[in-house]
């Protein structure tokens, strides 16, 4: 019985370490996260709670109605830059972050 408890404890400990390691990885930048995740076998997605961890790690600290932080982006033709704050008070702006690939 003691041997079985040690084995179960070791498995639970290993699972906790894996969950913690993936959570810390999710807090890293996209390049680091993607560079590591490409080596993770698909079976890991069935065993580890990726969705809840991702929601917490990438949830952000902004709330609805809060002013978006200012940033500057290059136009698609690379001939100009656009700054978010230049639209403040002029017209509504919708920010969509995501991948369409």
C-alpha positions as CSV (number, residue, x, y, z in Angstrom):
1,X,0.0,0.0,0.0
2,X,2.8,2.4,0.9
3,X,4.5,1.6,-2.4
4,X,1.3,2.4,-4.3
5,X,0.9,5.7,-2.4
6,X,4.5,6.6,-3.3
7,X,3.9,5.9,-7.0
8,X,0.6,7.9,-7.0
9,X,2.4,10.7,-5.2
10,X,5.2,10.7,-7.8
11,X,2.7,10.8,-10.7
12,X,0.8,13.7,-9.1
13,X,4.0,15.6,-8.4
14,X,5.2,15.1,-12.0
15,X,1.8,16.3,-13.3
16,X,2.0,19.4,-11.1
17,X,5.5,20.2,-12.3
18,X,4.4,19.8,-16.0
19,X,1.3,22.0,-15.4
20,X,3.5,24.6,-13.7
21,X,6.1,24.5,-16.5
22,X,3.6,24.9,-19.2
23,X,1.9,27.8,-17.3
24,X,5.2,29.6,-17.0
25,X,5.8,28.9,-20.7
26,X,2.5,30.5,-21.6
27,X,3.5,33.7,-19.8
28,X,6.5,34.0,-22.2
29,X,6.3,35.9,-25.5
30,X,4.7,34.3,-28.6
31,X,8.0,33.4,-30.2
32,X,9.3,31.4,-27.1
33,X,5.9,29.8,-26.6
34,X,5.4,28.7,-30.2
35,X,9.0,27.6,-30.5
36,X,8.6,25.2,-27.6
37,X,5.0,24.1,-28.3
38,X,6.0,22.7,-31.7
39,X,7.8,19.9,-30.0
40,X,4.9,19.0,-27.7
41,X,3.0,15.8,-28.8
42,X,-0.7,16.1,-29.4
43,X,-1.4,13.7,-26.6
44,X,-0.4,16.4,-24.0
45,X,-3.4,18.4,-25.0
46,X,-5.6,15.6,-23.9
47,X,-3.9,15.2,-20.5
48,X,-3.0,18.8,-19.4
49,X,-5.6,21.6,-18.8
50,X,-4.3,23.9,-21.6
51,X,-7.5,25.9,-22.1
52,X,-7.9,27.1,-18.5
53,X,-4.2,27.8,-18.1
54,X,-4.2,29.8,-21.4
55,X,-7.2,31.8,-20.3
56,X,-5.4,32.8,-17.0
57,X,-2.0,33.3,-18.6
58,X,-3.2,35.4,-21.5
59,X,-6.3,36.9,-19.9
60,X,-4.8,40.4,-19.8
61,X,-5.3,43.1,-17.2
62,X,-7.7,45.4,-19.1
63,X,-11.4,45.5,-18.7
64,X,-14.3,46.6,-21.0
65,X,-14.5,50.4,-21.3
66,X,-10.9,51.0,-20.2
67,X,-8.8,53.1,-22.5
68,X,-6.4,51.0,-24.7
69,X,-2.7,51.6,-24.3
70,X,-1.2,53.7,-27.1
71,X,0.9,52.0,-29.8
72,X,2.2,52.7,-33.3
73,X,2.0,50.4,-36.3
74,X,3.5,50.4,-39.7
75,X,0.9,50.5,-42.6
76,X,0.7,47.4,-44.8
77,X,2.6,49.1,-47.6
78,X,5.4,50.2,-45.2
79,X,5.1,53.8,-46.3
80,X,3.6,55.3,-43.2
81,X,2.9,54.7,-39.5
82,X,-0.3,55.0,-37.6
83,X,-0.6,55.8,-33.9
84,X,-3.7,54.7,-32.0
85,X,-3.9,58.0,-30.0
86,X,-4.2,60.0,-33.2
87,X,-7.8,58.7,-33.5
88,X,-8.8,59.6,-29.9
89,X,-11.9,61.9,-30.0
90,X,-12.1,61.7,-33.8
91,X,-13.8,58.4,-34.6
92,X,-14.4,55.0,-33.1
93,X,-11.7,52.4,-33.4
94,X,-12.1,48.6,-33.2
95,X,-9.0,46.6,-32.3
96,X,-9.0,43.0,-33.3
97,X,-6.0,40.9,-32.2
98,X,-5.7,37.4,-33.6
99,X,-4.6,35.3,-36.4
100,X,-6.6,34.7,-39.6
101,X,-4.3,32.0,-41.0
